[in-house]
Amino acid sequence: MLASLTSFVALALLAAAAPAVDNGYGRTPTLGYNTYNAFACAPDEAKSLDSIAALKKHGLIDAGYKTFQIDCGWQSNQRDPKTGAIAVASDRFPRGLGVVADAARGQGMDFGMYTDQGLLSCDTDTSRGAIGSLGHEAADAAFFASLNATTVKVDNCFVDGKDNSPKVPRTDFVTRFKAMGDALKAHGIKGMTICQWGVPYSSPSNGLQGPAQWTGDISTSYRLSDDIAKGWTSILQISNQAMHIAKRGMSGPGHFADADLLEVGNGGLTAAEEKTHFSLWAMLKSNLMVSTQMDKASPDSLALLANKELLAINQDSMGKPIQLIQRFTNDHDVYAGPLANGDVAVLIVEQGNLAGSMKIDFSLLEIVSADVHDLWTREKKTKVDSYTAEMDQHGCIALRLSNVERPSTFSDKIAWHPATSGKGGVRADCSGCSGKSKVGGIDDAAVYRLDNITAARAKSTLLFDYINAEVQFSFQGETNERGALIRVNGGEEQSVSFPLSGYNWDTDVWKNYRVDLTGFVVGGGNYIEIRGGSKLSQYAPDLDRIGIIV
C-alpha cells in the first residue's frame, strides 16, 4: 500500500493532550529539592535545615528551585492520639516538621510532604515500622495541610503490610490513590505526585495500563518508571520508558510525567552523563528535584543545575516534552519538541560510547534553516541548516532553535507492508494494529522474512509499527528495549533498538518508528530478515506493519 507521509514530525509534536488536573497547580513541572537520594529514608531536622541553607547559598532557590520536600523517614510507627494523623518521628524531628516548613518558606520556598498509600511506609530501615496512610487519608491530609504543604508525593510500598515494593500488576491503583487524592483536595492541597514506579494497572475493561493512562484526573504528576539508580543504565531505562508517553501526548500541564529525582552530584555518572541526564529530564518536562548532599556535590554539578536556558525550556508554558525523532542504534538519539513562542528544543544524545564530532542535519526535523543557540557551549549561529559540535561518551548537544523555517511542502511516500504478509514468527490478533493482526515470537530460531520490497536508494529509511510492552524495572540491568538483528538482501546483520511502546501487547503500537538500513538494491525484489537474540533481548518486538520511504 502506498500512502503519503504527512509530516510525521509535525504530527508527533502536535499530539493531543491527555486528561489532566486543572486546579492551577502544576502548570509547569515542579522545581525543588527532595531529601531521598541524599539521605534515603533517614532525613532529620539538621540535615533538612542545612540543605535549605545550602540551596540558598549556592543560588539554586534564586534559579527557580522553589519547593523543599521531605521524603520517607519522617514517620513514626504510631498515630497521634488526638488527631489520628501519623506521628512525626521525634528522634529525627524533635521540634516537629513545622520548623523545617517554616525555614523553607523563610527562604522563599514552598513545602512538600511525603506519604505512602499502604499500611506501612517505604523505608530503607524497615525495622522502624514507619506507617502509611492507607485507611487514614483524611487525618493525614489534614496534618499536611496544617504544615501548609503545597504538594505531596504518595508512594506504593507495603500495601498489605507485608511486601515492601510489589512490582506486579494490581487492580486497586485507581481506588487506592484516588482516596488520598480526594483527601488532599478536600484540605486544599493541590499538588500530588503518584509514585507507583510505573507498575502496570490491571484495568477491568482495558487490560494493562501505565500510570499515564489512569492518573489523569487524580494527580498533577505521576512517576513514569521505577526508582532512579546510580549509573548510565538507569538513565537509559527511564528515558526508554518516557518515550512512548511523550509520543502519545500523555504528559503536560496538570499531568506531568515524573522521571524521578535528579542524580546530579551523587557520583556514578561522568560529567558528560550528568549534563545529558539533566538535559533529558529538563526537556522531557519532568519535575526537576535536586537530591544530593549539597556539601558533597562538586561545584560543576551545582553549576549545571542552574543552567537557566534549560530551566527555561523545562518551565515553558506549552509544557510539551521532547519526542524521539530517530534512534540511530549504537550511535545517537535525536529528540525535538515545540516551545510556546514557536522555537524548537532539540537534544542529541550519544549512545555509542564514542567521543567525537556530531552533526545534526535539520532536514531530519523537517526544518530548512534556523538560528541556533547551544545551551551548554553558549555558541550561537544564524540561519543555518545544520549544526556540528563535539560530544563525549554519553554526552549530549542541547539546542534551542529560533526563527525556524519549514518547507512549504512535504512529499515523501511510504509503501506499507503488513507484517502478516511475510514469513516466520507467530500470527496473533491485535486490536490496536492497522490490520487487526500482528506477528510476534520472533527470536533467534524463528526468523521473520519480508519479501518484495521496492527501494529508491541503497540506504533507505524504513518505518516500523511495532509493540514492545515488556516493562522492566530498576536494579536489574535492563533498559526497556527490545532488540532486533536485521539483514537486508542477506547482507550483514544490523542491530536495531526498539524502546518500550506501552503496557498492552494488544493495543500499544508505536507508529512510524524510523530505522535507516543499508544494503538495498534500487528497484524491486528486495527482502529483509529479522531475528531476535540480540544483546538487548531474546525476542524482537511484535510487528504490525513495515513501511519504506520511496
Disulfide bonds with the S-S distance in Angstrom:
Cys41-Cys72 1.96
Cys122-Cys157 1.86
Cys430-Cys433 2.09
